[in-house]
Amino acid sequence: MESRDDVVIRLHRIFLSAGIGSAKQVEAVRALGRAGGPEAARLIGQIYQDAFSGSTVQMACIAALGEAARGYPAAE
């Protein structure tokens, strides 16, 4: 793997290949949050929009988005 985006793409593929609502999907979302960066944040937002309302995956997206944001500089 060459860059953070390569890792993010691989994690997203893992998410897509996992069963809907599975622990594997939840862990892939968490890992996307830890990977951080704009592409991870975009994908997490997309996953959130597509997930069932109130689902474990959607809740994981909220936490992951917060984690992904930690790598961004604060707005002034």
Secondary structure, DSSP 8 states (H G I E B T S, - for coil): --SHHHHHHHHHHHHHHS-TT-HHHHHHHHHHHHH-SHHHHHHHHHHHHHS-TT-HHHHHHHHHHHHHHTTS----
